[in-house]
């Protein structure tokens, strides 16, 4: 085995969801050859050498025991897995993901397929600037100048802007940056199951709604008119107490928080179940409480059709849910969508579940995780 070396890589993309292509590329590098040390900020630049959409660019350092040619082959495979097609014609083209080896330790390496240091490095500001963020004093082994000097001397006049985005070496690090995710959905959508699975895999503090302990819930499904107000008031009191306790006390051994509900659901359900005068009284109290509770960084709503919801409710076999009517579920779905539309400034992610079964099929669970990560990477951290 070769002695580990520090390789410096440049990643760029200007097709499709460029930010996610970069993030997926970094995930793939860390998964196939763990050893990412540092990742630069993300920069946006004009296309270099041809007319095309702007690029997003990032540099990273990688500790690796692979030989240079082995590293190149591994990176080319990642490009291909992401959908990159390298054409044989000369010239530049747009690309979903481009990965270049800039340096490999202090080695100079020359073959027909690989030249290290990268021959275009001194002329590309969009590479030198992110590289200077992670290796400002690294010396070019041929030119004997460090990154800062190369950047100062670079004649590239292309447009280059630092963005507010950050990229992470693995999925756990990205989830950790979200701070607090709320998983919401209609009755039977699977929000508690998903919250549990995400918390287990990504080391999150789990905040679960204590609906099973509410003494009014079974009575409500038997006589809604009589028990609607005490049910909603008890839910509100319990959720408020739980949120103020659980979401303000961080667990040092957990990376972030995830809940299977957001306290705003109290107002959504109350508007459906309460009489007009009861709801107006309820809303006044709710508004006072809502100002004080922690808001999620990402609000995930799991949308499922009423037909599938009824099937899921039947499967879990709770006696007090056996009389839930389709119209009631329709109203809840509409209430959630009205809420989401009313708060466009909130980071809302609606996931249509359709035929996805993230309980029985791991690939469906991975689809959900991927949707959340693709959304999360676009948030400034």
Secondary structure, DSSP 8 states (H G I E B T S, - for coil): ----EEEEEEEEE-SSSHHHHHHHHHHHHHHHS--EEEE---EEE--SSS--S-EEEEEEEEEE-S-HHHHHHHHHHHHHHTT----SSSS----S-EEEEEEETT--EE-SS-EES-TTGGG-HHHHHHHHHH-TT-B-TTT--BHHHHHHH------EEE-S----SSHHHHHHHH-EEEEEESTTS-HHHHHHHHHHHHTEEEE---GGG-TTHHHHHH-HHHHHHHHHHHHHHHHHHHHHHHTTS--TT-SEEEES--TTHHHHHHHHHS-HHHHHHHHHHHHHHHTTS---SEEEEEE--HHHHHHHHHHHT-GGGTT--HHHHHHHHHHHHHHHHHTTTS-EEEEE-TT--TTT-HHHHHHHHHHHHHHHTTS--
